Each structure stands twice: as C-alpha cells, then as structure tokens.
Amino acid sequence: MFYEQRVVDIPDGLPKWSGMSGKTDLIGDSPAEDVKKRKREIEEEENGENAVKDEKKSKSSKKG
C-alpha cells in the first residue's frame, strides 16, 4: 500500500521507494550506495532496450 504523504520519516538506513520496491525511484533518506545502484540498473535497462531497438532496425533495413 502506498500513501501520497508520509507522516513520519524514520532514518533507519533502509532504501525508500516512491512506489513499487525495485521498480521505481529511490527517495528521501535512502542510502547513497543504493541510489547509485538503482541508477546503474536503470541505465542498464535503458541500454538493453536501445540495443533491442537497434537490432530490430538493422534486421528490417537488411530485408528492405
């Protein structure tokens, strides 16, 4: 369950997510290393998606 606002921030050193854990952005008092790790994961996902798009483009250009 997600709430639009948090009533109390608890500085427990655990990552805090804006939505679904592991699928959204880290917020607030999330440890810096977790934020960096998530940013790397997002970049890798984007690079993988771009690679798939490029592969599809190259296959379609070879056919035509």
Beta strands, then each sheet from edge to edge (+ up, - down):
strand 1: 16-17
strand 2: 26-27
sheet 1: 1+ 2-
end
